[in-house]
Amino acid sequence: MAYLSKRVANEIDGRGLKRRFIARKLGMTDNRFSLLINGRLQVRADEMLRLADLFDLEPEEIIQTDQVPA
């Protein structure tokens, strides 16, 4: 299972954005976004691409397949 990278959380925090704002931009609920960002839910391909586009990152930078959440 792939999890959102800490890079996404750092991008959100570093830009001074609210997670609720990002969830709305991605067309998802606050709860789903929270589960994704905390590694409790697998990110779908369409979500990964929208996140990458939103932060001007490569899709590979959005996920990590070698990290298991604590």
Number of C-alpha atoms within 10 A of each C-alpha: 13 17 23 25 19 16 15 18 16 11 13 16 12 10 10 9 12 10 16 15 12 17 17 12 12 16 12 13 13 15 11 14 22 15 16 19 19 16 20 15 16 15 21 11 10 10 18 19 16 16 22 18 12 12 13 9 16 13 15 12 15 22 21 15 11 9 13 10 9 5
